[in-house]
Amino acid sequence: MKKVYFAAVAAFVMVSASVNAQEVTVFEGGNDVVSSDLTLSEVGVSTSYLWRGQELSGLNVRGDLSANFEAGDFSAGIGTWFIHAFQESIYGPLMKRGYQEWDLYAYLGYGGLTLTLTDYMDNSDAPYLSTGLSKGTGHAVDASLEYSFGESFPLTLTWNTILLGGDDMEVQPFSSIDKRFYSSYVEAAYDFNFGDFPVDFTANVGFIPWTSPYIDEAEGAHFAWLGLRAGYNIPFRGTELTLPVSTTFGLNPTDGRFLWSFAIGF
């Protein structure tokens, strides 16, 4: 079985090496006013799956396929994102070995403002959105509102709220009554670099505005993530190919847990 895992990881590394600037365009069309494309991006491997201040799995492969449309300041698109984990998180059995997630999303954007709806789907066998997480549903529909200030001030602010699905949880253990918490996560991300130094950095601060058991076990408003990502595209001499590599590390201030991840391909 280890040989199978190694072969899968090796295949993703080779695919990632052919991806320049972190994505490859499968199809591109349009004119000077309207453009459209089918893009395969974020293909690669990672030592862990970090999500909103939590580590959900260990070693994994993942990728993103999206169809995008742009006309002036207006943009829209649909896509799917997947992950397959070979190892569970070292912090517990939350996401076990073999965990899979296959998400669907759609977005609308105008200028720096983007609204995205995402259906997070894990490999649960529970009926689609028919019960709360306490009954085993593997779905959660998340609404995300993002605003980017642009290249002159590379700050991005994002508000995420789970509207349907796994956010329904038991008010008390073994209770038959589910409560919807509208679990939310707010993040500020700032991109920066140091002159001609070829590494790009992103600093992130994540905040949970109220008790959100789907995202974090802590109660009330609290910070969930203080992180830093560093990315670099390794060039292949004599070609236009690059191999994107990155590392992310940070702290969940609520439980004092340090998290770290190294990624190839995104």
ROKOL-937989 format. One record per residue (C-alpha): residue number from 1; x, y, z. Coordinates in Angstrom, 2 decimals. Example, Ala and Ser with C-alpha at 12.3 -4.5 7.8 and 13.67 -1.06 7.14 Angstrom:
+-----+---------+---------+---------+
|   i |      px |      py |      pz |
+-----+---------+---------+---------+
|   1 |   12.30 |   -4.50 |    7.80 |
|   2 |   13.67 |   -1.06 |    7.14 |
+-----+---------+---------+---------+
end
This chain:
+-----+---------+---------+---------+
|   i |      px |      py |      pz |
+-----+---------+---------+---------+
|   1 |    0.00 |    0.00 |    0.00 |
|   2 |    2.91 |    2.36 |    0.73 |
|   3 |    4.08 |    1.86 |   -2.87 |
|   4 |    0.67 |    3.01 |   -4.10 |
|   5 |    0.86 |    6.15 |   -1.94 |
|   6 |    4.39 |    6.88 |   -3.16 |
|   7 |    3.35 |    6.45 |   -6.80 |
|   8 |    0.40 |    8.81 |   -6.35 |
|   9 |    2.56 |   11.45 |   -4.71 |
|  10 |    5.25 |   11.10 |   -7.40 |
|  11 |    2.65 |   11.51 |  -10.14 |
|  12 |    1.33 |   14.71 |   -8.61 |
|  13 |    4.84 |   16.10 |   -8.25 |
|  14 |    5.47 |   15.49 |  -11.97 |
|  15 |    2.18 |   17.14 |  -12.89 |
|  16 |    3.00 |   20.06 |  -10.61 |
|  17 |    6.37 |   20.52 |  -12.26 |
|  18 |    4.60 |   21.15 |  -15.58 |
|  19 |    2.39 |   23.84 |  -14.05 |
|  20 |    3.82 |   27.30 |  -14.57 |
|  21 |    2.73 |   30.08 |  -12.18 |
|  22 |    0.65 |   27.58 |  -10.19 |
|  23 |   -1.92 |   26.86 |  -12.89 |
|  24 |   -2.38 |   25.54 |  -16.42 |
|  25 |   -5.07 |   26.72 |  -18.83 |
|  26 |   -6.83 |   23.80 |  -20.50 |
|  27 |   -9.02 |   26.03 |  -22.69 |
|  28 |   -8.99 |   29.75 |  -23.38 |
|  29 |  -11.30 |   31.83 |  -25.56 |
|  30 |  -12.86 |   35.25 |  -26.01 |
|  31 |  -11.76 |   38.63 |  -27.33 |
|  32 |  -10.51 |   41.98 |  -26.06 |
|  33 |  -13.73 |   42.53 |  -24.09 |
|  34 |  -14.81 |   39.08 |  -22.93 |
|  35 |  -12.59 |   36.17 |  -21.92 |
|  36 |  -13.22 |   32.63 |  -20.70 |
|  37 |  -11.00 |   29.74 |  -19.68 |
|  38 |  -10.93 |   26.28 |  -18.15 |
|  39 |   -8.11 |   26.17 |  -15.60 |
|  40 |   -6.47 |   23.38 |  -13.63 |
|  41 |   -4.71 |   24.86 |  -10.61 |
|  42 |   -3.45 |   24.03 |   -7.13 |
|  43 |   -2.38 |   20.57 |   -8.29 |
|  44 |    0.13 |   19.15 |   -5.87 |
|  45 |    0.96 |   17.49 |   -2.58 |
|  46 |    1.05 |   18.83 |    0.96 |
|  47 |    2.29 |   17.50 |    4.28 |
|  48 |   -0.95 |   18.57 |    6.00 |
|  49 |   -4.35 |   20.09 |    5.31 |
|  50 |   -4.69 |   23.39 |    7.18 |
|  51 |   -8.16 |   25.00 |    7.23 |
|  52 |   -9.22 |   28.01 |    9.28 |
|  53 |   -6.74 |   27.46 |   12.09 |
|  54 |   -7.08 |   23.68 |   12.20 |
|  55 |   -5.11 |   20.75 |   10.84 |
|  56 |   -7.61 |   18.38 |    9.25 |
|  57 |   -5.23 |   15.76 |    7.85 |
|  58 |   -1.65 |   14.79 |    7.25 |
|  59 |   -0.01 |   14.01 |    3.87 |
|  60 |   -2.44 |   14.62 |    0.99 |
|  61 |   -2.86 |   15.32 |   -2.71 |
|  62 |   -5.28 |   17.93 |   -4.03 |
|  63 |   -6.32 |   19.93 |   -7.06 |
|  64 |   -8.77 |   22.49 |   -8.42 |
|  65 |  -10.58 |   22.62 |  -11.78 |
|  66 |  -12.55 |   25.75 |  -12.68 |
|  67 |  -14.35 |   27.38 |  -15.61 |
|  68 |  -14.05 |   31.17 |  -15.50 |
|  69 |  -15.62 |   34.11 |  -17.34 |
|  70 |  -14.58 |   37.77 |  -17.36 |
|  71 |  -16.05 |   40.89 |  -18.99 |
|  72 |  -14.55 |   44.16 |  -17.85 |
|  73 |  -14.82 |   44.39 |  -14.06 |
|  74 |  -17.32 |   41.52 |  -13.93 |
|  75 |  -16.23 |   37.92 |  -13.32 |
|  76 |  -17.99 |   34.62 |  -12.69 |
|  77 |  -17.11 |   30.97 |  -12.52 |
|  78 |  -17.79 |   27.47 |  -11.26 |
|  79 |  -15.36 |   24.84 |  -10.12 |
|  80 |  -14.54 |   21.81 |   -8.04 |
|  81 |  -11.79 |   21.26 |   -5.48 |
|  82 |  -10.68 |   17.87 |   -4.19 |
|  83 |   -8.33 |   16.40 |   -1.61 |
|  84 |   -7.33 |   12.85 |   -0.71 |
|  85 |   -5.42 |   12.37 |    2.54 |
|  86 |   -3.02 |    9.48 |    3.10 |
|  87 |   -2.42 |   10.25 |    6.77 |
|  88 |   -4.61 |   11.48 |    9.59 |
|  89 |   -3.91 |   14.63 |   11.55 |
|  90 |   -1.37 |   14.15 |   14.34 |
|  91 |   -3.76 |   16.06 |   16.61 |
|  92 |   -6.46 |   13.41 |   16.65 |
|  93 |   -8.86 |   11.28 |   14.60 |
|  94 |  -10.93 |   14.23 |   13.27 |
|  95 |   -9.98 |   13.37 |    9.69 |
|  96 |   -8.72 |    9.81 |    9.39 |
|  97 |   -6.42 |    8.25 |    6.82 |
|  98 |   -8.21 |    7.93 |    3.51 |
|  99 |  -10.27 |   11.06 |    4.18 |
| 100 |  -11.60 |   12.58 |    0.97 |
| 101 |  -13.22 |   15.91 |    0.27 |
| 102 |  -14.79 |   16.92 |   -3.02 |
| 103 |  -16.15 |   20.47 |   -3.01 |
| 104 |  -18.26 |   22.37 |   -5.54 |
| 105 |  -18.25 |   26.15 |   -5.75 |
| 106 |  -19.57 |   29.08 |   -7.77 |
| 107 |  -18.59 |   32.73 |   -7.61 |
| 108 |  -19.60 |   36.18 |   -8.85 |
| 109 |  -17.26 |   39.13 |   -8.75 |
| 110 |  -17.21 |   42.81 |   -9.57 |
| 111 |  -14.03 |   44.78 |   -9.16 |
| 112 |  -12.42 |   43.73 |   -5.90 |
| 113 |  -15.61 |   42.23 |   -4.44 |
| 114 |  -16.35 |   38.49 |   -4.81 |
| 115 |  -19.23 |   36.37 |   -3.50 |
| 116 |  -18.64 |   32.61 |   -3.42 |
| 117 |  -20.90 |   29.68 |   -2.46 |
| 118 |  -19.14 |   26.41 |   -1.63 |
| 119 |  -20.57 |   22.99 |   -0.85 |
| 120 |  -17.99 |   21.25 |    1.32 |
| 121 |  -18.46 |   17.49 |    0.88 |
| 122 |  -16.55 |   14.77 |    2.69 |
| 123 |  -16.75 |   11.01 |    2.17 |
| 124 |  -19.63 |   10.54 |    4.57 |
| 125 |  -22.49 |    8.25 |    3.49 |
| 126 |  -25.12 |   10.43 |    5.16 |
| 127 |  -28.01 |   11.87 |    3.09 |
| 128 |  -27.37 |   15.18 |    1.34 |
| 129 |  -28.03 |   18.06 |    3.77 |
| 130 |  -30.88 |   16.15 |    5.40 |
| 131 |  -29.52 |   16.19 |    8.95 |
| 132 |  -27.16 |   18.08 |   11.19 |
| 133 |  -23.54 |   17.14 |   11.81 |
| 134 |  -24.59 |   15.33 |   14.97 |
| 135 |  -26.51 |   12.91 |   12.73 |
| 136 |  -23.63 |   12.45 |   10.32 |
| 137 |  -24.14 |   14.68 |    7.28 |
| 138 |  -21.02 |   15.19 |    5.19 |
| 139 |  -22.10 |   18.50 |    3.62 |
| 140 |  -21.85 |   22.15 |    4.61 |
| 141 |  -22.81 |   25.07 |    2.37 |
| 142 |  -20.58 |   28.07 |    3.01 |
| 143 |  -21.10 |   31.67 |    1.82 |
| 144 |  -17.96 |   33.78 |    1.44 |
| 145 |  -17.75 |   37.53 |    0.82 |
| 146 |  -14.27 |   38.74 |   -0.12 |
| 147 |  -12.88 |   42.18 |   -0.88 |
| 148 |   -9.42 |   42.76 |   -2.35 |
| 149 |   -7.98 |   46.28 |   -2.26 |
| 150 |   -5.75 |   45.66 |   -5.29 |
| 151 |   -2.05 |   45.60 |   -6.07 |
| 152 |   -1.33 |   49.06 |   -4.64 |
| 153 |   -2.55 |   47.87 |   -1.22 |
| 154 |   -2.53 |   44.02 |   -1.34 |
| 155 |   -4.91 |   43.42 |    1.54 |
| 156 |   -7.80 |   40.94 |    1.23 |
| 157 |  -10.66 |   40.74 |    3.75 |
| 158 |  -12.97 |   37.71 |    3.82 |
| 159 |  -16.10 |   36.80 |    5.78 |
| 160 |  -17.29 |   33.16 |    5.66 |
| 161 |  -20.55 |   31.80 |    7.14 |
| 162 |  -21.90 |   28.25 |    6.95 |
| 163 |  -25.59 |   28.42 |    6.01 |
| 164 |  -26.68 |   24.79 |    5.63 |
| 165 |  -25.63 |   21.27 |    6.49 |
| 166 |  -23.02 |   20.24 |    9.01 |
| 167 |  -23.35 |   23.41 |   11.08 |
| 168 |  -26.49 |   21.92 |   12.70 |
| 169 |  -25.35 |   20.35 |   15.96 |
| 170 |  -26.85 |   18.94 |   19.13 |
| 171 |  -27.56 |   21.54 |   21.79 |
| 172 |  -26.66 |   18.90 |   24.38 |
| 173 |  -25.11 |   15.42 |   23.95 |
| 174 |  -27.65 |   12.81 |   22.83 |
| 175 |  -30.26 |   15.54 |   22.38 |
| 176 |  -32.82 |   15.23 |   19.59 |
| 177 |  -32.73 |   19.00 |   19.05 |
| 178 |  -30.23 |   20.50 |   16.64 |
| 179 |  -29.16 |   24.14 |   16.71 |
| 180 |  -27.84 |   26.06 |   13.73 |
| 181 |  -24.77 |   28.03 |   14.78 |
| 182 |  -24.05 |   29.81 |   11.48 |
| 183 |  -20.38 |   29.12 |   12.11 |
| 184 |  -18.33 |   32.03 |   10.77 |
| 185 |  -14.69 |   32.81 |   10.10 |
| 186 |  -13.23 |   36.22 |    9.27 |
| 187 |   -9.76 |   36.60 |    7.79 |
| 188 |   -7.40 |   39.39 |    6.78 |
| 189 |   -4.57 |   38.44 |    4.39 |
| 190 |   -1.74 |   40.74 |    3.31 |
| 191 |    0.71 |   39.92 |    0.49 |
| 192 |    4.24 |   41.29 |    0.57 |
| 193 |    7.84 |   40.68 |   -0.46 |
| 194 |   11.27 |   42.17 |    0.11 |
| 195 |   12.56 |   43.97 |   -2.97 |
| 196 |   14.08 |   41.56 |   -5.49 |
| 197 |   14.01 |   38.64 |   -3.05 |
| 198 |   12.24 |   35.90 |   -5.08 |
| 199 |    9.97 |   34.69 |   -2.26 |
| 200 |    6.37 |   35.91 |   -1.94 |
| 201 |    4.84 |   36.14 |    1.52 |
| 202 |    1.27 |   36.25 |    2.82 |
| 203 |    0.43 |   37.07 |    6.44 |
| 204 |   -2.98 |   35.91 |    7.71 |
| 205 |   -5.07 |   36.69 |   10.77 |
| 206 |   -8.21 |   34.60 |   11.35 |
| 207 |  -10.99 |   35.51 |   13.79 |
| 208 |  -14.15 |   33.65 |   14.84 |
| 209 |  -16.86 |   36.19 |   15.84 |
| 210 |  -19.05 |   33.82 |   17.89 |
| 211 |  -19.19 |   30.23 |   19.06 |
| 212 |  -18.70 |   28.12 |   15.94 |
| 213 |  -18.33 |   24.42 |   16.81 |
| 214 |  -18.07 |   23.41 |   13.15 |
| 215 |  -14.84 |   25.38 |   12.88 |
| 216 |  -13.45 |   25.44 |   16.42 |
| 217 |  -14.41 |   23.97 |   19.77 |
| 218 |  -13.75 |   27.22 |   21.69 |
| 219 |  -16.72 |   29.29 |   22.81 |
| 220 |  -17.38 |   32.96 |   22.11 |
| 221 |  -15.38 |   35.33 |   19.94 |
| 222 |  -11.69 |   34.47 |   19.60 |
| 223 |   -8.71 |   34.51 |   17.27 |
| 224 |   -8.23 |   31.19 |   15.48 |
| 225 |   -5.16 |   31.76 |   13.32 |
| 226 |   -2.00 |   33.86 |   13.13 |
| 227 |   -0.07 |   32.59 |   10.13 |
| 228 |    2.55 |   33.24 |    7.50 |
| 229 |    2.94 |   31.64 |    4.07 |
| 230 |    6.11 |   31.80 |    1.96 |
| 231 |    6.06 |   30.71 |   -1.71 |
| 232 |    8.73 |   30.34 |   -4.37 |
| 233 |    8.70 |   29.10 |   -7.98 |
| 234 |   11.76 |   26.93 |   -8.62 |
| 235 |   12.86 |   27.50 |  -12.25 |
| 236 |   14.01 |   24.71 |  -14.57 |
| 237 |   17.11 |   25.90 |  -16.40 |
| 238 |   16.62 |   26.26 |  -20.15 |
| 239 |   12.81 |   26.02 |  -19.98 |
| 240 |    9.84 |   28.16 |  -18.99 |
| 241 |    8.72 |   25.56 |  -16.45 |
| 242 |    8.69 |   26.23 |  -12.74 |
| 243 |    7.90 |   24.11 |   -9.70 |
| 244 |    5.92 |   26.07 |   -7.10 |
| 245 |    6.80 |   25.25 |   -3.49 |
| 246 |    5.49 |   26.88 |   -0.33 |
| 247 |    5.48 |   26.54 |    3.40 |
| 248 |    2.84 |   27.72 |    5.85 |
| 249 |    3.22 |   27.96 |    9.58 |
| 250 |    1.21 |   29.64 |   12.29 |
| 251 |   -0.43 |   29.57 |   15.68 |
| 252 |   -3.96 |   28.91 |   16.85 |
| 253 |   -3.96 |   31.36 |   19.81 |
| 254 |   -6.98 |   29.72 |   21.42 |
| 255 |   -5.33 |   26.37 |   22.18 |
| 256 |   -1.68 |   27.42 |   21.74 |
| 257 |   -1.17 |   24.93 |   18.92 |
| 258 |    1.53 |   25.55 |   16.32 |
| 259 |    0.73 |   24.23 |   12.83 |
| 260 |    3.02 |   23.78 |    9.85 |
| 261 |    2.71 |   22.57 |    6.27 |
| 262 |    4.99 |   22.19 |    3.25 |
| 263 |    3.48 |   22.03 |   -0.24 |
| 264 |    4.70 |   21.24 |   -3.75 |
| 265 |    2.65 |   22.49 |   -6.67 |
| 266 |    0.54 |   25.27 |   -5.14 |
+-----+---------+---------+---------+
end
